[in-house]
Amino acid sequence: MIEKNNNNDPACKATFASFGVHPLICEALENKGITTPFPIQQLTLPVALKQHDIIGQAKTGTGKTLGFALPILCTLAKETSEYVKPRACVIAPTRELAKQVAQDFRDAGKLLEVRVTEVYGGVGFDRQLSELKSGCDVVVGTPGRMIDLIKRRILDLSHVDTIVLDEADEMLDLGFLPDVERLMSSAKNRRHTMLFSATMPAPIVALARRYMNQPTHIRAQDPDNESHTVTNVRQLVYRCHEMNKIEVLARILQARERGLTIVFSQTKRAAQRVYTDLVHRGFACATIHGDLQQRVREKALKALRAGDVDVLVATDVAARGLDVDDVTHVINYQCPEDAKTYIHRIGRTARAGAKGTAITFVDWADTVRWHTIVRELKLDASLVKPVETYHTSEHLYSDVDIPRDTGGDLPQAQRTRKGLGTHTSAYTHQGHGARETGRGGGRGRSYSGGRSGGSAGRNRKHSDSSRRSDGIKGQQRRRNNRKRS
């Protein structure tokens, strides 16, 4: 096993070119502002470029993606002929992670004109089928959609020279392990295999032993921080009552120097509720959870990256693979289920060497679970007992640097200055709340219109029948009068 400490070692000044990375790849990385490899990349590149199997382990946000992407791109750069079937396959547990990995491949391989196809569920097959039929070099996707495409005889992994499992522990948690084994069996028997994850549970190690050939275990760690979290993340924990959480959250979101913020909840219902509350309070907000269509989720991420919104409320579908620059705060509105979830949630901030703040709300019922997380991750002793906190607590304002006169709603002056106002409300309701609008608004309007039309129709029928009734009675009266006369 190879280990490296993330300190001021002279090797940290190395460049990608010094490890033998192709010049066009180095140029593409430099165009994106990436010049110095991170420790996990420095350890991975010499081994992976020699086609040795690797088990890579490092804290989230430390650059694992380029650790396996660059060796694959270097291999593809040596190819002299163009292939239709993919030469490399990356398996990811979530759609968001698959899209992020595919984009990293495109950025690093831009000058090589590498063809990258991303395949995942929640969207139609047409575009993915077209790209696979026209030919691709790297396919990145989720296990379920990959197997669907194999069954349709559209995706063929028999020519794959390199296969990568990214965030393998998450695939174990989601029950994807049988699908992963099937995909690995579809590739060549003699292939280059790399497995990357922040944590390494026993079933994943057993999978590695079954499908890998004498893998090198690479782990990058910080000697000054024995915990599994990144040193640059400032961690705060507050004991908050469920009825007061939204008030505390509204104050934190008005902290000085706050940039993009991700708020995590445990359930889809809680995410939608928090999102709605924040929109009503005037915050530029979007949401991501499992009940939303994929195009709506992608629109939310695009809005966050573009700065159209600065708060994203999400379930754990966004806890892995979401790489957004300038995320300064991560707020666990509900306590994470376990230590792995906590690691990946707070890993959305302080990425690529930046600094960030992670705030966790722990309710009274979450105490035992939180103590287990602290003990397992070896967090600072000060985090063991969360401080009881309300939206009026003095320490909240000093800890997070919140102006003293901050209220529960975003002041109108701030809305105007940020260009929010009614525009934000219209944007969020028409865009990210599309399902709710369609269910409650569109159908409601149609339903109401139908009822109105039906009522009008019934009223017209009633009027017509009344007129006919009056006419018949009038004719009868006239006949009776003639008989009398």
DOLUMKE-560664 format. One line per 10 residues: for each residue y, x, z of C-alpha. Coordinates in pm, 1 decimal. Example, Ala and Ser with C-alpha at 12.3 -4.5 7.8 and 13.67 -1.06 7.14 Angstrom:
<filums>
-450.0:1230.0:780.0 ~ -106.0:1367.0:714.0
</filums>
This chain:
<filums>
0.0:0.0:0.0 ~ 347.1:122.1:-93.0 ~ 636.9:49.3:139.6 ~ 1002.1:137.2:112.0 ~ 1286.3:93.7:354.6 ~ 1609.3:-58.1:225.3 ~ 1840.7:210.8:357.5 ~ 2069.4:475.0:213.9 ~ 1790.4:664.4:41.9 ~ 1910.7:867.2:-257.4
1665.6:675.4:-474.0 ~ 1886.7:371.2:-424.7 ~ 2133.9:539.1:-665.2 ~ 1874.1:538.2:-943.3 ~ 1928.1:349.6:-1267.7 ~ 1692.0:137.0:-1475.0 ~ 1690.4:400.5:-1748.0 ~ 1562.0:662.3:-1502.9 ~ 1248.0:449.6:-1455.1 ~ 1178.9:438.2:-1826.9
1315.5:92.7:-1903.3 ~ 1390.2:38.6:-2272.7 ~ 1754.7:126.1:-2367.1 ~ 1823.4:-218.0:-2516.9 ~ 1707.6:-382.9:-2194.7 ~ 1930.3:-151.0:-1989.9 ~ 2223.3:-240.5:-2212.8 ~ 2158.4:-613.3:-2174.8 ~ 2140.3:-577.8:-1796.1 ~ 2461.7:-377.0:-1790.2
2632.7:-651.9:-1989.7 ~ 2535.9:-888.3:-1708.1 ~ 2672.0:-648.0:-1444.3 ~ 2328.4:-529.2:-1327.1 ~ 2315.7:-150.9:-1312.5 ~ 2123.5:-44.5:-999.2 ~ 1767.8:-160.5:-926.3 ~ 1687.8:-311.8:-587.4 ~ 1415.8:-158.7:-365.5 ~ 1141.9:-398.6:-480.1
1228.8:-314.7:-841.5 ~ 1232.0:59.7:-773.1 ~ 883.4:34.4:-625.4 ~ 745.3:-200.2:-887.9 ~ 864.7:-43.4:-1213.0 ~ 673.0:289.3:-1198.9 ~ 347.4:106.5:-1120.8 ~ 391.1:-193.2:-1350.8 ~ 499.7:13.8:-1652.2 ~ 160.3:185.6:-1630.0
-11.4:-155.2:-1648.5 ~ -151.6:-143.7:-1294.6 ~ -206.5:-474.7:-1114.7 ~ 51.1:-545.4:-842.7 ~ 92.6:-762.6:-535.2 ~ 468.3:-759.8:-473.3 ~ 615.4:-879.7:-146.8 ~ 982.8:-883.3:-52.5 ~ 1235.6:-1110.5:110.5 ~ 1374.8:-1389.0:-101.7
1687.3:-1300.8:-297.3 ~ 1601.4:-932.4:-337.1 ~ 1526.3:-928.0:-710.9 ~ 1153.2:-991.3:-746.5 ~ 1201.1:-1162.5:-1084.7 ~ 1324.2:-850.2:-1263.1 ~ 1046.5:-660.6:-1088.0 ~ 792.5:-828.2:-1315.5 ~ 1018.6:-926.9:-1607.5 ~ 1124.8:-574.1:-1702.9
770.6:-431.7:-1741.6 ~ 677.2:-729.8:-1960.2 ~ 986.1:-684.1:-2177.7 ~ 920.5:-311.5:-2210.8 ~ 568.1:-387.2:-2333.4 ~ 699.1:-642.0:-2584.4 ~ 958.4:-391.0:-2708.4 ~ 673.3:-167.4:-2824.7 ~ 516.9:-443.6:-3037.6 ~ 559.3:-375.5:-3407.8
444.0:-715.3:-3537.6 ~ 551.8:-1066.6:-3449.6 ~ 295.7:-1292.8:-3285.7 ~ 287.8:-1672.3:-3279.2 ~ 89.2:-1703.4:-2958.2 ~ 242.3:-1587.1:-2626.4 ~ 175.5:-1234.6:-2506.8 ~ 284.1:-1294.5:-2146.8 ~ 259.3:-1591.0:-1912.1 ~ 453.2:-1658.0:-1590.8
332.0:-1938.8:-1363.5 ~ 588.0:-2090.8:-1125.1 ~ 548.8:-2373.4:-871.3 ~ 865.0:-2573.2:-950.9 ~ 1069.6:-2672.2:-1255.0 ~ 1387.3:-2515.3:-1117.3 ~ 1214.8:-2181.6:-1059.6 ~ 1058.8:-2189.9:-1407.2 ~ 1399.8:-2245.6:-1567.6 ~ 1555.7:-1966.9:-1360.2
1281.7:-1716.4:-1447.3 ~ 1302.6:-1806.3:-1817.0 ~ 1679.2:-1750.3:-1812.4 ~ 1635.2:-1408.6:-1649.2 ~ 1392.3:-1314.0:-1927.5 ~ 1643.1:-1426.8:-2190.8 ~ 1928.1:-1233.8:-2028.6 ~ 1732.7:-909.3:-1996.5 ~ 1566.0:-940.6:-2339.4 ~ 1867.2:-1067.0:-2531.2
1908.0:-756.8:-2747.8 ~ 1534.5:-747.0:-2815.8 ~ 1547.6:-1108.4:-2937.1 ~ 1253.0:-1197.8:-2716.5 ~ 1133.3:-1556.4:-2765.0 ~ 1095.4:-1733.0:-2429.3 ~ 961.5:-2087.0:-2391.4 ~ 979.3:-2280.8:-2065.3 ~ 732.7:-2565.0:-2011.1 ~ 745.9:-2806.4:-1717.4
700.4:-3172.9:-1639.2 ~ 959.6:-3445.2:-1604.2 ~ 1077.0:-3410.2:-1965.7 ~ 930.4:-3496.5:-2305.2 ~ 680.9:-3279.0:-2492.8 ~ 865.7:-3264.0:-2826.1 ~ 1088.9:-2962.2:-2769.8 ~ 819.5:-2764.2:-2590.9 ~ 565.2:-2840.8:-2864.6 ~ 810.7:-2732.6:-3134.3
890.3:-2399.1:-2966.4 ~ 524.3:-2317.4:-2900.7 ~ 422.5:-2399.3:-3258.7 ~ 702.9:-2187.6:-3404.6 ~ 593.2:-1893.4:-3189.1 ~ 694.7:-1740.0:-2857.4 ~ 648.8:-1411.0:-2675.0 ~ 672.8:-1528.1:-2312.3 ~ 579.3:-1869.5:-2178.0 ~ 712.4:-1965.8:-1832.7
606.3:-2290.8:-1674.3 ~ 450.8:-2501.5:-1403.6 ~ 70.6:-2530.0:-1376.8 ~ 44.8:-2902.8:-1450.9 ~ 236.2:-2899.8:-1779.1 ~ 64.8:-2579.1:-1892.2 ~ -277.2:-2738.4:-1847.0 ~ -162.0:-3050.5:-2034.3 ~ -55.0:-2833.6:-2327.2 ~ -384.3:-2643.3:-2321.0
-573.4:-2973.6:-2335.7 ~ -364.0:-3072.1:-2638.2 ~ -457.7:-2735.4:-2795.9 ~ -90.7:-2646.4:-2826.9 ~ -78.5:-2366.9:-2567.7 ~ -324.2:-2081.3:-2619.4 ~ -339.1:-1809.3:-2353.6 ~ -621.0:-1614.0:-2514.1 ~ -375.6:-1350.5:-2643.8 ~ -190.5:-1306.4:-2312.7
-182.2:-941.8:-2203.4 ~ 17.7:-997.7:-1881.1 ~ 1.8:-1290.2:-1641.5 ~ 233.0:-1334.6:-1341.7 ~ 210.1:-1565.1:-1040.7 ~ 555.8:-1618.0:-894.7 ~ 592.0:-1769.3:-546.2 ~ 216.0:-1796.3:-515.3 ~ 229.5:-1921.4:-155.9 ~ 429.1:-2225.7:-267.6
162.5:-2305.1:-527.7 ~ -90.8:-2295.1:-245.8 ~ 117.4:-2539.4:-39.5 ~ 159.4:-2776.2:-335.5 ~ -213.9:-2778.5:-410.0 ~ -181.6:-2594.1:-742.4 ~ -438.6:-2325.4:-664.7 ~ -725.0:-2482.0:-870.3 ~ -487.2:-2521.5:-1166.7 ~ -375.0:-2159.3:-1129.1
-735.4:-2040.1:-1132.5 ~ -798.9:-2239.7:-1448.5 ~ -495.6:-2087.1:-1619.0 ~ -595.9:-1734.9:-1521.7 ~ -945.5:-1798.4:-1656.5 ~ -789.6:-1901.5:-1991.4 ~ -630.6:-1558.1:-2038.1 ~ -799.6:-1232.6:-2137.8 ~ -1050.9:-1086.7:-1897.5 ~ -882.8:-747.3:-1929.1
-520.0:-815.5:-1860.5 ~ -230.3:-693.5:-1651.5 ~ -184.9:-922.9:-1349.2 ~ 110.4:-931.8:-1110.0 ~ 153.1:-1155.7:-808.6 ~ 489.4:-1192.0:-633.7 ~ 585.3:-1384.6:-323.6 ~ 797.1:-1363.4:-10.7 ~ 495.2:-1439.3:211.1 ~ 128.4:-1361.5:157.5
-115.8:-1605.8:326.6 ~ -490.2:-1534.3:331.7 ~ -592.3:-1770.4:43.4 ~ -346.1:-1595.2:-187.9 ~ -485.3:-1255.4:-93.2 ~ -835.4:-1389.7:-167.8 ~ -713.3:-1513.8:-507.8 ~ -568.4:-1170.6:-581.2 ~ -894.4:-999.1:-498.6 ~ -1084.1:-1236.5:-726.3
-865.7:-1198.9:-1033.2 ~ -700.1:-859.1:-996.0 ~ -834.9:-509.3:-1052.4 ~ -757.7:-274.7:-762.0 ~ -405.1:-411.0:-710.4 ~ -130.7:-202.0:-553.7 ~ 34.3:-384.5:-263.6 ~ 409.0:-322.7:-275.7 ~ 636.2:-430.7:6.3 ~ 1007.7:-363.2:47.4
1145.2:-400.7:396.9 ~ 1446.7:-316.2:610.9 ~ 1371.8:-93.0:914.9 ~ 1675.0:-228.1:1101.0 ~ 1556.0:-588.0:1066.0 ~ 1196.3:-666.1:1160.8 ~ 1238.7:-1036.2:1084.2 ~ 1151.8:-1183.7:746.4 ~ 1511.1:-1287.2:674.9 ~ 1781.4:-1090.8:493.3
2021.3:-895.5:718.2 ~ 2329.4:-1020.1:532.2 ~ 2265.3:-1380.6:636.8 ~ 2454.0:-1482.0:949.3 ~ 2236.7:-1742.4:1124.3 ~ 2376.7:-2017.0:1348.2 ~ 2179.0:-2293.0:1519.8 ~ 2321.6:-2609.3:1676.3 ~ 2149.6:-2883.9:1870.2 ~ 2292.9:-3196.9:1707.2
2224.1:-3562.0:1764.1 ~ 2114.1:-3752.8:1455.2 ~ 2406.5:-3994.2:1488.2 ~ 2661.2:-3710.8:1491.3 ~ 2521.3:-3475.7:1225.7 ~ 2728.5:-3609.8:938.4 ~ 3049.4:-3563.9:1140.6 ~ 2956.5:-3203.1:1224.3 ~ 2865.6:-3139.1:860.2 ~ 3197.7:-3279.9:737.3
3385.1:-3036.2:962.1 ~ 3176.5:-2736.1:853.7 ~ 3242.8:-2814.6:488.3 ~ 3614.7:-2770.4:557.4 ~ 3574.6:-2418.7:697.1 ~ 3802.0:-2145.4:569.3 ~ 3655.2:-1917.6:301.5 ~ 3372.2:-2160.3:227.8 ~ 3240.2:-2129.6:-125.0 ~ 2949.8:-2311.9:-284.9
2729.1:-2479.1:-25.8 ~ 2374.3:-2615.6:-28.9 ~ 2273.3:-2878.7:226.8 ~ 1897.8:-2918.6:276.6 ~ 1720.5:-3228.7:405.8 ~ 1353.6:-3304.1:465.5 ~ 1330.8:-3632.3:276.7 ~ 1462.7:-3783.0:-45.4 ~ 1610.7:-4075.8:144.7 ~ 1802.7:-3846.0:378.2
1933.4:-3641.6:84.2 ~ 2062.4:-3952.6:-91.4 ~ 2222.0:-4082.1:229.6 ~ 2401.7:-3754.9:305.8 ~ 2516.9:-3727.0:-55.5 ~ 2660.8:-4078.9:-50.1 ~ 2839.0:-4018.6:281.6 ~ 2996.8:-3696.2:157.6 ~ 3115.8:-3855.7:-167.5 ~ 3280.9:-4135.4:30.3
3451.3:-3872.9:246.5 ~ 3601.6:-3711.0:-61.9 ~ 3380.4:-3405.3:-115.6 ~ 3283.7:-3286.2:-463.9 ~ 2912.2:-3333.1:-425.6 ~ 2588.0:-3352.9:-626.5 ~ 2228.9:-3410.2:-523.5 ~ 1879.2:-3301.1:-624.5 ~ 1558.3:-3465.6:-507.8 ~ 1226.9:-3585.6:-644.8
1340.1:-3939.4:-731.2 ~ 1592.5:-3812.8:-986.6 ~ 1505.1:-3754.4:-1350.0 ~ 1486.3:-3393.1:-1465.7 ~ 1795.9:-3422.4:-1684.6 ~ 1995.7:-3548.3:-1385.9 ~ 1871.8:-3258.4:-1172.8 ~ 1966.2:-3010.9:-1443.3 ~ 2308.7:-3171.0:-1472.6 ~ 2360.7:-3129.8:-1097.6
2276.3:-2758.3:-1110.3 ~ 2499.1:-2708.3:-1412.9 ~ 2787.1:-2875.5:-1228.3 ~ 2732.2:-2651.2:-925.1 ~ 2726.3:-2333.3:-1132.6 ~ 3036.2:-2442.1:-1324.7 ~ 3226.2:-2522.3:-1005.6 ~ 3266.5:-2892.2:-1089.4 ~ 3108.9:-2961.4:-750.3 ~ 3094.5:-2725.8:-453.8
2834.3:-2903.3:-236.9 ~ 2473.2:-2961.7:-339.6 ~ 2255.8:-3185.7:-120.7 ~ 1889.1:-3118.7:-190.6 ~ 1536.5:-3147.1:-66.4 ~ 1305.0:-2847.3:-70.1 ~ 1265.0:-2872.1:-449.9 ~ 1572.6:-2646.9:-457.2 ~ 1455.2:-2411.0:-183.5 ~ 1279.1:-2174.6:-424.3
1399.8:-2017.2:-742.9 ~ 1751.0:-2159.5:-727.4 ~ 1972.0:-1860.3:-804.1 ~ 2338.6:-1959.5:-797.5 ~ 2616.2:-1706.2:-753.0 ~ 2871.5:-1740.2:-472.7 ~ 2667.2:-1966.2:-244.1 ~ 2834.3:-1879.0:87.1 ~ 2676.6:-2141.5:313.6 ~ 2333.4:-2299.7:349.6
2309.5:-2587.4:595.8 ~ 1975.3:-2720.7:718.0 ~ 2078.4:-3078.0:788.9 ~ 1723.9:-3136.7:910.8 ~ 1510.8:-2868.0:1073.3 ~ 1266.7:-2704.9:827.1 ~ 901.0:-2795.0:852.4 ~ 781.6:-2436.2:894.4 ~ 884.5:-2069.6:881.6 ~ 825.9:-2029.4:507.0
1052.2:-2320.9:427.1 ~ 1324.0:-2174.8:650.4 ~ 1299.8:-1837.9:474.9 ~ 1336.1:-1986.4:129.3 ~ 1612.3:-2227.4:224.9 ~ 1842.6:-1966.2:372.5 ~ 1746.9:-1731.3:89.1 ~ 1975.0:-1934.7:-140.4 ~ 2269.5:-1747.1:9.9 ~ 2334.6:-1373.2:53.1
2161.1:-1299.5:-274.2 ~ 2180.2:-965.1:-454.5 ~ 2344.4:-792.7:-158.7 ~ 2615.1:-1052.8:-91.0 ~ 2684.3:-1204.4:251.7 ~ 2627.4:-1561.6:359.5 ~ 2598.4:-1804.6:649.4 ~ 2299.5:-2023.1:734.6 ~ 2349.6:-2312.1:979.0 ~ 2058.6:-2515.6:1113.7
2081.4:-2850.4:1293.4 ~ 1802.0:-2889.5:1548.6 ~ 1752.3:-3231.8:1701.9 ~ 1587.7:-3276.4:2040.1 ~ 1259.0:-3376.3:1872.3 ~ 1263.1:-3052.7:1666.6 ~ 1265.4:-2814.4:1963.6 ~ 898.1:-2714.8:1959.2 ~ 897.0:-2667.8:1582.3 ~ 1211.5:-2455.8:1595.0
1069.7:-2232.1:1869.5 ~ 763.2:-2174.8:1649.9 ~ 985.0:-2072.9:1355.6 ~ 1186.0:-1831.3:1573.5 ~ 872.1:-1672.0:1714.2 ~ 694.9:-1641.1:1379.2 ~ 996.8:-1492.3:1198.2 ~ 1100.9:-1273.1:1492.3 ~ 1453.8:-1407.9:1484.4 ~ 1725.0:-1302.0:1726.4
1669.7:-1416.4:2084.9 ~ 2008.6:-1591.2:2083.6 ~ 1869.2:-1846.4:1838.2 ~ 1587.5:-1960.9:2065.3 ~ 1800.7:-2213.3:2256.2 ~ 2042.8:-2396.4:2025.5 ~ 2379.2:-2484.3:2174.1 ~ 2441.2:-2857.2:2215.7 ~ 2709.9:-2932.1:1959.5 ~ 2923.5:-3228.9:1857.5
3203.9:-3260.5:1603.9 ~ 3451.5:-3215.9:1891.1 ~ 3291.3:-2899.0:2033.5 ~ 3532.8:-2606.1:2056.7 ~ 3269.9:-2343.0:1971.8 ~ 3194.2:-2514.5:1638.6 ~ 3549.8:-2456.6:1516.5 ~ 3555.9:-2091.8:1627.4 ~ 3202.7:-2006.0:1504.7 ~ 3255.6:-2132.5:1150.9
3634.1:-2078.1:1129.8 ~ 3732.6:-2442.5:1090.1 ~ 4100.8:-2542.3:1112.1 ~ 4167.1:-2722.6:1440.4 ~ 4318.9:-3033.2:1284.9 ~ 4018.0:-3098.1:1058.0 ~ 3897.3:-3458.6:1041.5 ~ 3584.3:-3628.3:912.2 ~ 3725.6:-3697.0:564.7 ~ 3862.6:-3450.0:315.1
4243.3:-3480.0:336.7 ~ 4411.5:-3639.8:36.7 ~ 4620.6:-3325.4:-17.2 ~ 4301.5:-3120.5:-52.2 ~ 4150.4:-3370.5:-293.4 ~ 4458.9:-3350.2:-513.3 ~ 4476.0:-2972.3:-493.1 ~ 4108.4:-2937.0:-586.5 ~ 4143.9:-3191.8:-863.7 ~ 3890.9:-3424.0:-701.9
4031.3:-3766.5:-618.1 ~ 3892.4:-4046.8:-829.8 ~ 3752.7:-3802.7:-1085.6 ~ 3491.6:-3679.4:-837.7 ~ 3383.2:-4028.5:-747.7 ~ 3346.3:-4128.4:-1112.8 ~ 3163.7:-3805.3:-1197.8 ~ 2910.5:-3829.5:-918.2 ~ 2837.6:-4197.5:-961.0 ~ 2805.6:-4186.1:-1337.7
2623.4:-3854.4:-1350.1 ~ 2412.6:-3761.4:-1052.3 ~ 2380.1:-4111.2:-913.4 ~ 2262.1:-4242.1:-1248.9 ~ 1942.0:-4389.1:-1115.6 ~ 2119.8:-4579.7:-844.1 ~ 2391.7:-4693.9:-1083.4 ~ 2133.0:-4802.4:-1334.0 ~ 1929.6:-4984.5:-1073.1 ~ 2209.6:-5144.7:-877.5
2495.8:-5145.1:-1126.3 ~ 2357.2:-5181.9:-1475.6 ~ 2076.6:-5417.2:-1393.1 ~ 2295.9:-5596.0:-1144.3 ~ 2551.7:-5660.4:-1413.9 ~ 2283.2:-5769.8:-1658.0 ~ 2121.5:-5982.8:-1393.7 ~ 2452.0:-6138.6:-1296.7 ~ 2539.4:-6189.0:-1662.4 ~ 2206.3:-6353.2:-1722.1
2255.9:-6583.7:-1428.8 ~ 2606.3:-6669.4:-1543.9 ~ 2483.2:-6734.8:-1896.3 ~ 2197.1:-6941.8:-1763.9 ~ 2425.8:-7144.1:-1540.9 ~ 2665.4:-7197.0:-1827.6 ~ 2378.1:-7306.4:-2047.5 ~ 2252.1:-7546.4:-1785.6 ~ 2603.4:-7683.0:-1739.5 ~ 2636.6:-7735.3:-2114.5
2302.9:-7913.1:-2126.8 ~ 2407.1:-8129.3:-1833.5 ~ 2736.5:-8217.9:-2006.4 ~ 2560.8:-8300.5:-2333.6 ~ 2307.3:-8519.8:-2159.0 ~ 2586.5:-8693.4:-1966.9 ~ 2774.4:-8762.4:-2288.3 ~ 2458.5:-8896.3:-2450.8 ~ 2393.8:-9115.1:-2148.5 ~ 2748.3:-9252.7:-2155.6
2717.4:-9324.6:-2530.9 ~ 2392.2:-9516.9:-2488.8 ~ 2534.4:-9723.4:-2204.5 ~ 2846.6:-9799.7:-2413.6 ~ 2639.1:-9919.1:-2708.6 ~ 2432.9:-10141.7:-2477.4 ~ 2750.3:-10298.0:-2330.2 ~ 2889.5:-10371.1:-2678.6 ~ 2565.1:-10540.5:-2786.0 ~ 2564.0:-10754.0:-2471.8
2926.2:-10858.4:-2531.1 ~ 2848.6:-10965.7:-2892.1 ~ 2557.4:-11180.5:-2771.8 ~ 2779.6:-11355.1:-2515.8 ~ 3044.6:-11427.8:-2775.6
</filums>
